Amino acid sequence: MAFLSTISPDPDGSRNPSVTDQELIIRYRHSQDLEILAELYLRYMDLLYGVCLKYLKDPEAAKDAVMNIFEELAQKLQKHEVAHFRGWIHTLAKNHCLMQLRAAKRIKINDLEPDRVQIAEELHLNGIKEKEGELDKLSKCLETLCSEQKQAVELFYLESKCYKEIEKITGVEWNKVRSHIQNGKRNLKLCMEKSGPVHSPLTSGK
């Protein structure tokens, strides 16, 4: 799996098949040298990729998971006594993938329920089109937002995009998209309030 092989060669002679997994674990725990951990990890990288691909069903996601597991391993191997490394790291990879799947499921539920409900309740701009002054104020206040907030607010409220769709369009992770929308809405409300009574669905308090 050449796509992950960026590790410098043989820092202390540990790249030797006669060196056992347990010996490498002991060396790593004493030195915290990631090169030693990498030597151990490389022995099972193909196995881990297979486990991740089985659960995540996507080659790129599986590659990312393999790299993330290395970072997780660097921490956990300092805290846990491991007698049988192969079985232990197989379980670690499985649990890592299951946690990813659960997190993705939670995000999907949040996207389809509260986000869509909020759009249904707040989006309709037709209600303020009859009040040209309110629409004009809204347009001017949108321009006062930072670019990230302005883009997120326009995509969410004006184009009916959900958080995951905005994440794909902008390349910004889900939590930051949510933050940009919430902060943008708050800043819009403050801006509109400075100009008088607020009637826009975008800035109605919740």
CORMO-V408019 format. One record per residue. PHI is phi in whole degrees, 0 to 359 (* if undefined). OMEGA is omega as a letter, one per 30 degrees, with the letter a starting at -180 (none if undefined). Layout:
BEGIN
phi = (PHI	PHI)
omega = (OMEGA	OMEGA)
END
This chain:
BEGIN
phi = (*	295	296	246	274	238	259	292	285	34	296	217	82	283	281	216	301	282	278	282	303	296	294	294	299	297	298	294	295	280	255	56	276	292	294	292	298	297	298	295	294	300	296	238	294	296	299	295	298	297	296	295	294	300	272	272	64	215	302	293	296	294	298	298	296	300	292	293	295	301	295	294	298	302	275	289	290	283	252	246	277	239	270	235	297	302	293	294	286	298	294	300	295	301	295	300	292	297	294	298	295	294	296	296	294	296	296	297	297	297	297	277	257	296	297	293	298	296	299	299	278	246	288	305	275	302	295	251	293	288	253	299	296	294	295	295	297	299	298	293	291	302	289	277	286	294	301	294	293	300	296	295	296	296	293	287	271	272	246	59	274	275	301	294	294	293	302	291	291	266	78	264	294	307	297	288	301	301	296	299	293	295	291	297	298	297	292	298	299	298	296	294	295	294	261	127	305	253	237	287	300	293	249	293	289	215)
omega = (a	a	l	a	l	a	a	a	l	a	a	a	a	l	a	a	l	l	a	l	a	l	l	l	a	l	a	a	l	a	a	l	a	l	l	l	l	l	l	a	a	l	a	a	l	l	a	l	l	l	a	l	l	a	a	l	a	a	a	l	l	l	l	a	l	l	l	l	l	l	l	a	a	l	a	a	l	a	a	l	a	a	a	a	a	l	a	a	l	l	l	a	l	a	l	a	l	l	l	a	l	l	l	l	l	l	a	l	l	l	a	a	a	a	a	l	a	l	a	a	a	a	a	l	a	a	a	l	l	a	a	l	l	a	l	l	l	a	a	a	l	a	l	a	l	a	a	l	a	a	a	a	a	l	a	a	a	a	l	l	l	a	a	l	l	l	a	a	a	a	l	a	a	a	l	l	l	a	l	a	a	l	l	l	l	a	l	a	l	l	a	a	l	a	l	a	a	l	a	l	a	a	l	a	l	none)
END
